[in-house]
Amino acid sequence: MTSRVVLSHQTRYQYDRPVFLGRQTVRLCPVPQVRSAVRNYALDVSPEGADVVWRQDTYGNRVAEIRVPERVTQFDVSVSMDVDLRARQGSMLAAEAPVCTAYRDVDAAGAQVSRFVEAWRPAGTEGTSEAVAELNRAVAERLTYQRRLEPGVWAPEETLERESGSCRDSAWLLVTVLRHLGFSARFVSGYLIQPDKAGGLECDLHAWAEAWIPGEGWIGFDTTSGLVVAQHHIPLAVAGRPEEAAPVSGLLDRCRTTFDVTMRATSFASAGNVPELAIIGKPGVMRSHEAL
């Protein structure tokens, strides 16, 4: 797969009547450990009168807070970035430690989760990346992948009962099991870039789990494939719970909402000059020096 990729992601929300939007939080900027791989970045928000403020959240994610002063019938969020998939971080051992207590918080385990945890209790004793990799493969084999477009994440107990789930459901299950086994673990949302059947590239929003392995740092595990996370995973937000890593979240007036999402990944060699990354100063746009 090509190493340098231009990624475009547009989300459009349409409302059945004019509404006031509460503060919207957008978590679509790569996390600190991959920013060195991002050659250029742009976040474009519509309507043009929107106020965009960047901040760092509790988990160290770079998030955009959006405020729209007027009633609107449409809200658009567009991301473009040029990313080198080879230029990824080395060990995060020195840069990050699992100091956040949320990474060890556990919910009460139901019968299904308790049985699963007990079956893998030796993995917690070993505390190695190899043991967690085996657990990750077991989760992938146990569950049937299910693409779910509705919002929310199933509780781990429900995911095990159904023996299926989306990437976010299985990732949250693995995070929960890991914490019960004594690991620090966190939920990750991001992009996954893969070759398509036509010889090009496809890009999707994805979710996976990360575990803190003593002596190795944070290691990502993809519960959909059962594999260790690689450079074609681009993390956008890490969090203690899935809802805290949602790509876009916020309040709005009661209404009917429809949304449309388009994502495209193109090899840099065939993307031309990528003019959407070169325009500076459009209202509602934050460029790479402000976002990264």
Backbone as CSV, one residue per row, in Angstrom:
resi,resn,N_x,N_y,N_z,CA_x,CA_y,CA_z,C_x,C_y,C_z
1,MET,0.841,-1.189,0.000,0.000,0.000,0.000,0.880,1.243,0.000
2,THR,0.478,2.277,-0.758,1.235,3.514,-0.836,1.424,4.127,0.550
3,SER,2.542,4.815,0.744,2.856,5.317,2.079,2.319,6.718,2.337
4,ARG,2.226,7.538,1.312,1.759,8.913,1.520,0.359,9.059,0.929
5,VAL,-0.570,9.499,1.761,-1.988,9.458,1.405,-2.634,10.810,1.680
6,VAL,-3.503,11.230,0.793,-4.350,12.399,1.019,-5.733,11.899,1.399
7,LEU,-6.197,12.320,2.552,-7.471,11.846,3.102,-8.454,12.997,3.167
8,SER,-9.674,12.767,2.694,-10.745,13.761,2.767,-11.962,13.123,3.428
9,HIS,-12.583,13.847,4.326,-13.713,13.326,5.101,-14.720,14.460,5.306
10,GLN,-15.921,14.274,4.781,-16.975,15.283,4.920,-18.198,14.680,5.618
11,THR,-18.726,15.409,6.585,-19.958,15.012,7.269,-20.938,16.170,7.197
12,ARG,-22.147,15.902,6.740,-23.177,16.943,6.633,-24.401,16.527,7.435
13,TYR,-24.779,17.372,8.388,-25.986,17.175,9.171,-27.055,18.119,8.632
14,GLN,-28.242,17.588,8.366,-29.361,18.403,7.894,-30.532,18.245,8.853
15,TYR,-31.170,19.366,9.194,-32.247,19.398,10.175,-33.556,19.784,9.496
16,ASP,-34.659,19.246,10.021,-35.945,19.469,9.368,-36.532,20.847,9.653
17,ARG,-35.867,21.639,10.461,-36.292,23.008,10.755,-35.084,23.778,11.285
18,PRO,-35.141,25.100,11.293,-34.026,25.870,11.855,-33.871,25.575,13.345
19,VAL,-32.639,25.298,13.765,-32.375,24.926,15.155,-31.168,25.693,15.676
20,PHE,-31.128,25.845,16.998,-29.928,26.338,17.658,-29.051,25.138,18.007
21,LEU,-27.777,25.233,17.670,-26.822,24.199,18.046,-26.154,24.578,19.359
22,GLY,-26.060,23.623,20.264,-25.213,23.829,21.416,-23.756,23.694,20.997
23,ARG,-22.841,23.796,21.921,-21.426,23.631,21.598,-21.194,22.250,21.010
24,GLN,-20.538,22.202,19.860,-20.199,20.944,19.198,-18.703,20.674,19.377
25,THR,-18.374,19.452,19.761,-16.978,19.063,19.944,-16.575,18.125,18.816
26,VAL,-15.536,18.502,18.094,-15.058,17.717,16.953,-13.703,17.118,17.311
27,ARG,-13.632,15.794,17.243,-12.396,15.067,17.571,-11.891,14.372,16.308
28,LEU,-11.389,15.149,15.378,-10.951,14.632,14.084,-9.549,15.106,13.726
29,CYS,-8.737,15.380,14.758,-7.343,15.767,14.551,-6.452,14.644,15.088
30,PRO,-5.470,14.187,14.326,-4.627,13.078,14.799,-4.017,13.356,16.170
31,VAL,-3.894,12.306,16.969,-3.359,12.428,18.325,-1.880,12.799,18.271
32,PRO,-1.305,13.292,19.380,0.064,13.833,19.347,1.107,12.905,18.764
33,GLN,1.043,11.601,19.046,2.127,10.721,18.623,2.168,10.473,17.125
34,VAL,1.152,10.909,16.366,1.218,10.743,14.907,1.271,12.082,14.188
35,ARG,1.329,13.181,14.905,1.316,14.472,14.220,2.545,14.681,13.350
36,SER,3.665,14.053,13.708,4.859,14.193,12.881,4.662,13.583,11.502
37,ALA,3.691,12.694,11.380,3.422,12.060,10.095,2.471,12.882,9.240
38,VAL,1.818,13.908,9.807,0.835,14.707,9.087,1.540,15.890,8.437
39,ARG,1.589,15.896,7.104,2.278,16.959,6.381,1.419,18.215,6.289
40,ASN,0.111,18.060,6.248,-0.787,19.206,6.180,-2.145,18.769,6.700
41,TYR,-2.886,19.717,7.230,-4.167,19.403,7.859,-5.098,20.609,7.745
42,ALA,-6.372,20.337,7.504,-7.368,21.402,7.466,-8.694,20.897,8.023
43,LEU,-9.310,21.705,8.876,-10.668,21.460,9.351,-11.528,22.621,8.880
44,ASP,-12.552,22.317,8.123,-13.436,23.329,7.544,-14.838,23.120,8.101
45,VAL,-15.421,24.185,8.673,-16.734,24.098,9.296,-17.688,25.069,8.614
46,SER,-18.905,24.638,8.373,-19.951,25.483,7.819,-21.193,25.357,8.706
47,PRO,-21.887,26.467,9.026,-21.866,27.775,8.360,-20.604,28.583,8.636
48,GLU,-20.349,29.571,7.751,-19.117,30.334,7.823,-19.013,31.182,9.082
49,GLY,-20.147,31.497,9.708,-20.108,32.312,10.916,-19.747,31.542,12.169
50,ALA,-19.455,30.263,12.037,-19.138,29.441,13.201,-17.828,29.887,13.837
51,ASP,-17.796,29.831,15.160,-16.590,30.155,15.928,-15.878,28.848,16.256
52,VAL,-14.606,28.724,15.850,-13.835,27.500,16.037,-12.692,27.781,17.003
53,VAL,-12.655,27.055,18.118,-11.593,27.213,19.110,-10.967,25.843,19.366
54,TRP,-9.642,25.759,19.248,-8.937,24.513,19.519,-8.506,24.453,20.972
55,ARG,-8.615,23.275,21.560,-8.151,23.075,22.932,-7.673,21.637,23.087
56,GLN,-7.049,21.381,24.217,-6.613,20.024,24.545,-7.522,19.486,25.634
57,ASP,-8.050,18.271,25.445,-8.968,17.727,26.443,-8.199,16.972,27.524
58,THR,-8.938,16.340,28.443,-8.343,15.634,29.578,-7.361,14.555,29.156
59,TYR,-7.611,13.944,28.009,-6.780,12.819,27.558,-5.635,13.247,26.642
60,GLY,-5.487,14.552,26.436,-4.428,15.040,25.567,-4.804,15.123,24.107
61,ASN,-6.074,14.861,23.763,-6.523,14.980,22.381,-6.647,16.452,21.997
62,ARG,-6.377,16.757,20.737,-6.578,18.097,20.209,-7.987,18.140,19.629
63,VAL,-8.886,18.908,20.257,-10.285,18.934,19.838,-10.692,20.355,19.468
64,ALA,-11.651,20.455,18.559,-12.177,21.748,18.138,-13.553,21.948,18.768
65,GLU,-13.723,23.073,19.440,-15.022,23.442,19.991,-15.686,24.406,19.012
66,ILE,-16.885,24.038,18.542,-17.588,24.822,17.532,-18.815,25.472,18.164
67,ARG,-18.956,26.784,17.959,-20.143,27.510,18.414,-20.755,28.228,17.230
68,VAL,-22.054,28.029,17.023,-22.776,28.636,15.910,-23.815,29.580,16.499
69,PRO,-23.699,30.895,16.265,-24.584,31.849,16.949,-26.015,31.876,16.447
70,GLU,-26.244,31.527,15.194,-27.575,31.650,14.603,-28.237,30.286,14.428
71,ARG,-29.552,30.307,14.242,-30.253,29.071,13.887,-29.773,28.585,12.523
72,VAL,-29.709,27.273,12.371,-29.233,26.702,11.109,-30.093,25.509,10.725
73,THR,-30.081,25.185,9.452,-30.739,23.958,8.975,-29.705,22.941,8.503
74,GLN,-28.426,23.322,8.600,-27.366,22.452,8.108,-26.088,22.741,8.876
75,PHE,-25.309,21.691,9.143,-24.017,21.827,9.815,-23.051,20.881,9.131
76,ASP,-21.948,21.424,8.597,-20.982,20.634,7.838,-19.625,20.650,8.524
77,VAL,-18.973,19.494,8.539,-17.610,19.377,9.050,-16.783,18.634,8.005
78,SER,-15.692,19.264,7.550,-14.840,18.649,6.534,-13.399,18.617,7.030
79,VAL,-12.744,17.488,6.824,-11.343,17.319,7.206,-10.554,16.902,5.969
80,SER,-9.394,17.511,5.798,-8.452,17.092,4.770,-7.082,16.994,5.411
81,MET,-6.336,15.982,5.053,-4.974,15.857,5.558,-4.117,15.074,4.585
82,ASP,-2.835,15.399,4.608,-1.812,14.683,3.852,-0.954,13.984,4.894
83,VAL,-0.991,12.661,4.896,-0.319,11.904,5.955,0.644,10.874,5.362
84,ASP,1.827,10.796,5.955,2.823,9.805,5.565,2.678,8.606,6.507
85,LEU,2.195,7.501,5.994,1.924,6.340,6.830,3.195,5.663,7.331
86,ARG,4.341,6.020,6.770,5.597,5.442,7.251,6.121,6.177,8.478
87,ALA,5.821,7.473,8.562,6.432,8.318,9.593,5.640,8.245,10.885
88,ARG,5.668,7.088,11.520,4.930,6.889,12.753,5.858,6.925,13.940
89,GLN,5.257,7.075,15.110,6.029,7.200,16.335,6.768,5.914,16.666
90,GLY,7.860,6.047,17.433,8.510,4.881,18.021,7.797,4.545,19.313
91,SER,8.498,3.965,20.258,7.899,3.606,21.539,7.383,4.828,22.266
92,MET,6.184,4.726,22.831,5.606,5.822,23.594,5.907,5.679,25.073
93,LEU,6.827,4.810,25.419,7.090,4.526,26.821,7.527,5.770,27.577
94,ALA,8.447,6.530,27.002,8.950,7.697,27.707,7.985,8.871,27.623
95,ALA,7.221,8.949,26.526,6.371,10.110,26.302,5.049,10.037,27.049
96,GLU,4.539,8.861,27.271,3.232,8.719,27.891,3.267,7.605,28.923
97,ALA,2.585,7.836,30.007,2.416,6.795,31.019,0.942,6.729,31.369
98,PRO,0.456,5.583,31.820,-0.978,5.415,32.088,-1.396,6.073,33.402
99,VAL,-1.170,7.390,33.505,-1.460,8.080,34.754,-2.954,8.376,34.921
100,CYS,-3.694,8.358,33.833,-5.119,8.684,33.901,-5.883,7.544,34.579
101,THR,-6.538,7.847,35.692,-7.256,6.800,36.432,-8.414,6.223,35.630
102,ALA,-8.929,7.000,34.667,-10.042,6.498,33.852,-9.649,5.272,33.055
103,TYR,-8.355,5.089,32.800,-7.906,3.936,32.024,-7.924,2.644,32.836
104,ARG,-8.239,2.747,34.120,-8.330,1.537,34.954,-9.724,1.363,35.561
105,ASP,-10.627,2.319,35.298,-11.991,2.223,35.834,-12.715,1.027,35.220
106,VAL,-13.398,0.252,36.046,-14.141,-0.908,35.544,-15.594,-0.825,35.997
107,ASP,-16.481,-1.197,35.100,-17.890,-1.333,35.445,-18.126,-2.722,36.027
108,ALA,-19.212,-2.867,36.761,-19.554,-4.182,37.302,-19.733,-5.173,36.156
109,ALA,-19.166,-6.341,36.308,-19.209,-7.351,35.249,-20.435,-8.238,35.404
110,GLY,-21.136,-8.459,34.279,-22.232,-9.411,34.267,-21.695,-10.829,34.149
111,ALA,-22.607,-11.780,34.044,-22.207,-13.187,34.018,-21.336,-13.517,32.816
112,GLN,-21.706,-12.988,31.631,-20.938,-13.284,30.421,-19.526,-12.707,30.514
113,VAL,-19.431,-11.449,30.938,-18.128,-10.804,31.033,-17.276,-11.495,32.096
114,SER,-17.883,-11.857,33.227,-17.136,-12.523,34.305,-16.529,-13.832,33.833
115,ARG,-17.311,-14.622,33.080,-16.783,-15.895,32.571,-15.647,-15.654,31.595
116,PHE,-15.798,-14.640,30.752,-14.757,-14.348,29.773,-13.478,-13.894,30.475
117,VAL,-13.630,-13.048,31.478,-12.460,-12.562,32.221,-11.736,-13.713,32.906
118,GLU,-12.487,-14.584,33.564,-11.857,-15.689,34.288,-11.129,-16.636,33.346
119,ALA,-11.678,-16.808,32.152,-11.017,-17.686,31.181,-9.668,-17.125,30.747
120,TRP,-9.508,-15.804,30.848,-8.277,-15.157,30.393,-7.467,-14.580,31.554
121,ARG,-7.761,-15.018,32.766,-7.045,-14.516,33.930,-5.523,-14.668,33.796
122,PRO,-4.999,-15.766,33.231,-3.539,-15.877,33.069,-2.938,-14.756,32.231
123,ALA,-3.720,-14.185,31.290,-3.193,-13.091,30.471,-2.847,-11.886,31.333
124,GLY,-3.664,-11.635,32.358,-3.375,-10.539,33.258,-2.145,-10.811,34.095
125,THR,-1.941,-12.060,34.424,-0.754,-12.431,35.203,0.516,-12.252,34.386
126,GLU,0.455,-12.617,33.103,1.632,-12.475,32.242,1.941,-11.013,31.957
127,GLY,0.895,-10.224,31.686,1.074,-8.807,31.437,1.927,-8.476,30.230
128,THR,1.919,-9.312,29.192,2.750,-9.104,28.009,1.895,-8.771,26.787
129,SER,2.522,-8.192,25.780,1.799,-7.885,24.549,1.371,-9.163,23.837
130,GLU,2.158,-10.228,23.966,1.788,-11.502,23.331,0.510,-12.055,23.953
131,ALA,0.375,-11.952,25.271,-0.832,-12.443,25.943,-2.046,-11.636,25.522
132,VAL,-1.886,-10.315,25.418,-3.014,-9.474,24.999,-3.353,-9.735,23.533
133,ALA,-2.345,-9.988,22.705,-2.606,-10.298,21.299,-3.442,-11.567,21.167
134,GLU,-3.164,-12.562,21.995,-3.975,-13.787,21.978,-5.400,-13.498,22.412
135,LEU,-5.559,-12.671,23.439,-6.895,-12.283,23.893,-7.629,-11.536,22.792
136,ASN,-6.948,-10.641,22.105,-7.554,-9.888,21.013,-8.049,-10.813,19.905
137,ARG,-7.247,-11.809,19.562,-7.671,-12.781,18.540,-8.898,-13.557,19.011
138,ALA,-8.944,-13.861,20.299,-10.098,-14.596,20.831,-11.372,-13.765,20.731
139,VAL,-11.274,-12.457,20.990,-12.438,-11.582,20.854,-12.895,-11.548,19.397
140,ALA,-11.950,-11.401,18.470,-12.290,-11.349,17.048,-12.945,-12.648,16.581
141,GLU,-12.463,-13.776,17.088,-13.039,-15.070,16.696,-14.398,-15.306,17.334
142,ARG,-14.598,-14.767,18.527,-15.863,-14.976,19.248,-17.008,-14.187,18.615
143,LEU,-16.707,-13.008,18.063,-17.745,-12.098,17.585,-17.826,-12.071,16.061
144,THR,-19.036,-11.910,15.568,-19.269,-11.664,14.146,-19.366,-10.155,13.942
145,TYR,-18.572,-9.638,13.009,-18.595,-8.194,12.776,-19.945,-7.763,12.232
146,GLN,-20.478,-6.672,12.770,-21.770,-6.136,12.361,-21.632,-4.632,12.163
147,ARG,-21.869,-4.170,10.974,-21.820,-2.736,10.713,-23.085,-2.077,11.254
148,ARG,-22.930,-1.203,12.221,-24.084,-0.539,12.840,-23.987,0.966,12.609
149,LEU,-25.008,1.548,12.001,-25.017,2.974,11.723,-25.667,3.779,12.843
150,GLU,-26.441,3.112,13.704,-27.077,3.852,14.791,-26.033,4.236,15.839
151,PRO,-26.261,5.355,16.540,-25.270,5.811,17.523,-25.235,4.910,18.751
152,GLY,-24.194,5.096,19.543,-24.085,4.365,20.806,-23.225,3.123,20.704
153,VAL,-22.838,2.633,21.876,-22.009,1.434,21.991,-22.715,0.440,22.902
154,TRP,-22.749,-0.814,22.497,-23.363,-1.835,23.341,-22.512,-2.076,24.583
155,ALA,-23.180,-2.400,25.666,-22.463,-2.823,26.864,-21.743,-4.137,26.559
156,PRO,-20.574,-4.383,27.151,-19.847,-5.635,26.888,-20.686,-6.879,27.107
157,GLU,-21.551,-6.856,28.110,-22.410,-8.010,28.364,-23.312,-8.293,27.169
158,GLU,-23.888,-7.236,26.593,-24.766,-7.409,25.434,-23.977,-7.899,24.221
159,THR,-22.792,-7.372,24.023,-21.964,-7.795,22.894,-21.659,-9.284,22.972
160,LEU,-21.318,-9.777,24.172,-21.042,-11.208,24.326,-22.302,-12.048,24.155
161,GLU,-23.425,-11.550,24.642,-24.676,-12.290,24.484,-25.059,-12.415,23.014
162,ARG,-24.882,-11.345,22.260,-25.225,-11.352,20.836,-24.161,-12.075,20.005
163,GLU,-22.948,-12.169,20.547,-21.803,-12.723,19.824,-21.581,-11.996,18.502
164,SER,-21.819,-10.706,18.509,-21.605,-9.868,17.333,-21.487,-8.424,17.799
165,GLY,-21.110,-7.555,16.876,-21.028,-6.146,17.219,-20.201,-5.385,16.205
166,SER,-20.284,-4.069,16.301,-19.482,-3.199,15.454,-18.061,-3.117,16.001
167,CYS,-17.215,-2.388,15.305,-15.834,-2.230,15.789,-15.816,-1.545,17.152
168,ARG,-16.699,-0.585,17.371,-16.707,0.110,18.664,-17.219,-0.792,19.784
169,ASP,-18.169,-1.692,19.472,-18.673,-2.620,20.487,-17.586,-3.603,20.924
170,SER,-16.886,-4.173,19.942,-15.854,-5.164,20.288,-14.650,-4.501,20.944
171,ALA,-14.324,-3.277,20.513,-13.199,-2.573,21.140,-13.499,-2.266,22.604
172,TRP,-14.729,-1.847,22.893,-15.103,-1.552,24.283,-15.125,-2.824,25.122
173,LEU,-15.519,-3.938,24.512,-15.464,-5.221,25.222,-14.023,-5.536,25.603
174,LEU,-13.088,-5.402,24.674,-11.696,-5.721,24.982,-11.137,-4.781,26.050
175,VAL,-11.447,-3.483,25.953,-10.990,-2.536,26.974,-11.494,-2.958,28.351
176,THR,-12.756,-3.337,28.425,-13.357,-3.735,29.698,-12.683,-4.985,30.264
177,VAL,-12.495,-5.985,29.415,-11.853,-7.224,29.863,-10.430,-6.940,30.336
178,LEU,-9.692,-6.143,29.588,-8.318,-5.824,29.959,-8.253,-5.149,31.328
179,ARG,-9.162,-4.250,31.590,-9.151,-3.563,32.891,-9.473,-4.539,34.025
180,HIS,-10.394,-5.441,33.786,-10.698,-6.449,34.806,-9.491,-7.356,35.048
181,LEU,-8.629,-7.492,34.048,-7.425,-8.310,34.195,-6.263,-7.523,34.795
182,GLY,-6.474,-6.244,35.064,-5.443,-5.443,35.717,-4.639,-4.541,34.804
183,PHE,-4.954,-4.507,33.510,-4.256,-3.630,32.581,-4.847,-2.223,32.607
184,SER,-4.033,-1.229,32.303,-4.549,0.071,31.896,-4.923,-0.053,30.426
185,ALA,-6.134,0.351,30.077,-6.591,0.203,28.697,-7.477,1.381,28.334
186,ARG,-7.484,1.713,27.056,-8.287,2.859,26.614,-8.920,2.592,25.254
187,PHE,-9.981,3.330,24.994,-10.744,3.229,23.752,-10.173,4.238,22.765
188,VAL,-10.046,3.824,21.491,-9.469,4.690,20.466,-10.411,4.765,19.268
189,SER,-10.628,5.977,18.770,-11.349,6.143,17.506,-10.401,6.764,16.495
190,GLY,-10.566,6.420,15.231,-9.661,6.953,14.223,-10.054,6.521,12.831
191,TYR,-9.150,6.741,11.906,-9.340,6.318,10.521,-8.595,5.005,10.269
192,LEU,-9.162,4.201,9.401,-8.494,2.999,8.917,-8.426,3.087,7.404
193,ILE,-7.212,3.075,6.855,-7.003,3.155,5.416,-6.541,1.778,4.930
194,GLN,-7.237,1.260,3.911,-6.926,-0.071,3.400,-7.023,-0.085,1.877
195,PRO,-6.340,-1.014,1.212,-6.517,-1.173,-0.231,-7.939,-1.643,-0.544
196,ASP,-8.495,-1.151,-1.644,-9.814,-1.628,-2.053,-9.663,-2.658,-3.175
197,LYS,-10.781,-3.231,-3.585,-10.740,-4.307,-4.569,-10.321,-3.823,-5.950
198,ALA,-10.475,-2.505,-6.194,-10.134,-1.961,-7.508,-8.681,-1.532,-7.603
199,GLY,-7.918,-1.760,-6.537,-6.521,-1.377,-6.557,-6.247,0.003,-6.012
200,GLY,-7.294,0.690,-5.540,-7.133,1.998,-4.926,-7.119,1.884,-3.408
201,LEU,-7.631,2.915,-2.760,-7.663,2.948,-1.309,-9.076,3.247,-0.828
202,GLU,-9.411,2.737,0.333,-10.658,3.088,0.984,-10.365,3.515,2.412
203,CYS,-11.210,4.402,2.929,-11.010,4.946,4.266,-12.320,4.881,5.032
204,ASP,-12.252,4.473,6.299,-13.428,4.400,7.150,-13.082,4.902,8.538
205,LEU,-14.093,5.423,9.240,-13.936,5.646,10.665,-13.930,4.288,11.347
206,HIS,-13.077,4.125,12.331,-12.865,2.822,12.944,-12.637,3.004,14.441
207,ALA,-12.657,1.928,15.175,-12.376,1.969,16.615,-11.572,0.743,17.002
208,TRP,-10.687,0.907,17.979,-9.890,-0.211,18.475,-9.524,0.050,19.932
209,ALA,-8.759,-0.843,20.511,-8.365,-0.734,21.920,-6.861,-0.587,22.017
210,GLU,-6.409,0.081,23.084,-4.995,0.140,23.400,-4.770,-0.327,24.830
211,ALA,-3.712,-1.071,25.026,-3.325,-1.548,26.365,-1.927,-1.042,26.681
212,TRP,-1.723,-0.684,27.955,-0.389,-0.283,28.394,0.376,-1.530,28.802
213,ILE,1.466,-1.802,28.084,2.278,-2.974,28.346,3.579,-2.509,29.009
214,PRO,3.865,-2.934,30.228,5.104,-2.518,30.888,6.321,-2.819,30.023
215,GLY,7.177,-1.815,29.857,8.376,-1.980,29.044,8.160,-1.752,27.565
216,GLU,6.892,-1.644,27.125,6.615,-1.459,25.701,5.800,-0.208,25.416
217,GLY,5.007,0.244,26.383,4.161,1.413,26.164,2.765,1.030,25.702
218,TRP,2.092,1.990,25.045,0.736,1.748,24.544,0.791,0.939,23.250
219,ILE,0.075,-0.180,23.224,-0.009,-1.047,22.042,-1.473,-1.132,21.632
220,GLY,-1.733,-0.931,20.329,-3.104,-0.982,19.825,-3.484,-2.362,19.328
221,PHE,-4.750,-2.740,19.568,-5.262,-4.046,19.156,-6.604,-3.845,18.463
222,ASP,-6.693,-4.340,17.226,-7.896,-4.204,16.411,-8.760,-5.442,16.605
223,THR,-9.882,-5.284,17.273,-10.748,-6.417,17.599,-11.568,-6.897,16.414
224,THR,-11.609,-6.136,15.333,-12.325,-6.589,14.139,-11.485,-7.585,13.350
225,SER,-10.211,-7.275,13.185,-9.320,-8.166,12.438,-8.608,-9.168,13.330
226,GLY,-8.507,-8.863,14.633,-7.740,-9.704,15.541,-6.248,-9.449,15.469
227,LEU,-5.842,-8.348,14.808,-4.434,-8.051,14.603,-3.981,-6.887,15.472
228,VAL,-2.681,-6.738,15.593,-2.113,-5.576,16.259,-2.241,-4.378,15.325
229,VAL,-2.536,-3.225,15.886,-2.712,-2.014,15.092,-1.410,-1.664,14.373
230,ALA,-1.538,-1.243,13.099,-0.376,-0.911,12.280,-0.464,0.532,11.806
231,GLN,0.433,0.916,10.884,0.517,2.313,10.493,-0.679,2.795,9.683
232,HIS,-1.501,1.886,9.154,-2.672,2.341,8.414,-3.851,2.674,9.335
233,HIS,-3.657,2.542,10.646,-4.609,3.061,11.622,-4.141,4.458,12.032
234,ILE,-5.003,5.455,11.910,-4.656,6.828,12.275,-5.534,7.239,13.458
235,PRO,-5.019,7.198,14.690,-5.851,7.532,15.852,-6.174,9.014,15.923
236,LEU,-7.437,9.308,16.205,-7.910,10.687,16.318,-8.235,11.066,17.751
237,ALA,-8.619,10.114,18.566,-8.963,10.406,19.961,-8.800,9.149,20.795
238,VAL,-8.219,9.313,21.986,-8.153,8.240,22.975,-8.960,8.697,24.181
239,ALA,-9.589,7.744,24.871,-10.451,8.136,25.979,-10.699,6.965,26.905
240,GLY,-11.208,7.301,28.077,-11.558,6.267,29.036,-12.817,5.523,28.663
241,ARG,-13.732,6.211,27.963,-15.001,5.600,27.561,-15.296,5.973,26.111
242,PRO,-16.059,5.157,25.386,-16.301,5.406,23.962,-16.937,6.754,23.665
243,GLU,-17.906,7.179,24.475,-18.596,8.438,24.184,-17.663,9.636,24.251
244,GLU,-16.547,9.494,24.967,-15.589,10.593,25.080,-14.640,10.665,23.890
245,ALA,-14.761,9.711,22.974,-13.923,9.690,21.773,-14.756,9.843,20.503
246,ALA,-16.032,10.205,20.642,-16.902,10.341,19.476,-16.355,11.393,18.520
247,PRO,-16.369,11.142,17.202,-15.834,12.121,16.248,-16.499,13.491,16.362
248,VAL,-17.819,13.505,16.520,-18.555,14.763,16.697,-19.612,14.537,17.766
249,SER,-19.682,15.437,18.743,-20.707,15.324,19.773,-21.150,16.715,20.191
250,GLY,-22.390,16.815,20.679,-22.916,18.098,21.122,-24.429,18.073,21.217
251,LEU,-24.998,19.165,21.691,-26.437,19.284,21.885,-27.054,20.146,20.795
252,LEU,-28.332,19.933,20.547,-29.079,20.781,19.627,-30.550,20.714,19.984
253,ASP,-31.331,21.641,19.413,-32.765,21.637,19.646,-33.375,20.327,19.165
254,ARG,-34.548,20.003,19.729,-35.257,18.813,19.283,-35.651,18.962,17.808
255,CYS,-35.301,17.991,17.010,-35.599,18.029,15.579,-35.320,16.662,14.976
256,ARG,-35.652,16.528,13.705,-35.271,15.340,12.952,-33.983,15.642,12.203
257,THR,-33.031,14.730,12.310,-31.715,14.954,11.724,-31.368,13.824,10.767
258,THR,-30.868,14.197,9.622,-30.273,13.227,8.706,-28.826,13.645,8.487
259,PHE,-27.968,12.671,8.223,-26.583,13.028,7.962,-26.010,12.175,6.848
260,ASP,-25.045,12.767,6.179,-24.384,12.096,5.060,-22.887,12.185,5.274
261,VAL,-22.188,11.065,5.096,-20.750,11.014,5.311,-20.075,10.497,4.051
262,THR,-19.037,11.192,3.630,-18.215,10.712,2.520,-16.747,10.742,2.954
263,MET,-16.015,9.698,2.614,-14.589,9.618,2.923,-13.837,9.127,1.692
264,ARG,-12.668,9.716,1.481,-11.865,9.331,0.327,-10.398,9.349,0.716
265,ALA,-9.676,8.338,0.302,-8.230,8.297,0.499,-7.588,8.074,-0.867
266,THR,-6.605,8.901,-1.178,-5.941,8.854,-2.473,-4.441,8.885,-2.261
267,SER,-3.720,8.098,-3.034,-2.266,8.161,-2.929,-1.796,9.546,-3.342
268,PHE,-0.790,10.066,-2.652,-0.324,11.422,-2.903,0.125,11.600,-4.345
269,ALA,0.709,10.562,-4.925,1.228,10.655,-6.292,0.126,10.924,-7.304
270,SER,-1.091,10.432,-7.016,-2.198,10.602,-7.961,-3.166,11.683,-7.538
271,ALA,-2.860,12.375,-6.424,-3.787,13.380,-5.903,-3.536,14.766,-6.479
272,GLY,-2.485,14.950,-7.265,-2.184,16.255,-7.831,-1.671,17.209,-6.762
273,ASN,-2.027,18.466,-6.906,-1.559,19.492,-5.968,-2.422,19.608,-4.726
274,VAL,-3.531,18.905,-4.686,-4.431,18.910,-3.544,-4.758,20.349,-3.127
275,PRO,-5.438,21.128,-3.984,-5.628,22.549,-3.717,-6.400,22.847,-2.443
276,GLU,-7.257,21.924,-1.994,-8.024,22.204,-0.774,-7.129,22.321,0.458
277,LEU,-5.892,21.814,0.378,-4.970,21.943,1.496,-4.114,23.197,1.392
278,ALA,-4.173,23.874,0.256,-3.305,25.028,0.052,-4.006,26.352,0.312
279,ILE,-5.333,26.363,0.354,-6.083,27.594,0.565,-6.007,27.980,2.040
280,ILE,-5.654,29.221,2.316,-5.530,29.689,3.692,-6.422,30.905,3.888
281,GLY,-7.101,30.965,5.022,-7.845,32.162,5.372,-9.337,32.111,5.127
282,LYS,-9.870,30.986,4.653,-11.320,30.893,4.509,-11.986,30.988,5.865
283,PRO,-13.115,31.695,5.989,-13.832,31.729,7.266,-14.210,30.315,7.699
284,GLY,-14.079,30.064,8.970,-14.470,28.759,9.491,-13.444,27.672,9.281
285,VAL,-12.233,28.032,8.836,-11.205,27.035,8.550,-10.050,27.178,9.534
286,MET,-9.591,26.055,10.086,-8.385,26.050,10.892,-7.330,25.240,10.142
287,ARG,-6.144,25.817,9.989,-5.086,25.171,9.222,-4.116,24.445,10.139
288,SER,-3.137,23.788,9.515,-2.286,22.866,10.248,-1.528,23.534,11.387
289,HIS,-1.048,24.771,11.209,-0.260,25.374,12.271,-1.108,25.691,13.500
290,GLU,-2.420,25.806,13.311,-3.316,26.077,14.426,-3.832,24.781,15.069
291,ALA,-4.013,23.753,14.244,-4.595,22.507,14.747,-3.556,21.590,15.340
292,LEU,-2.356,21.588,14.808,-1.357,20.600,15.209,-0.334,21.196,16.139
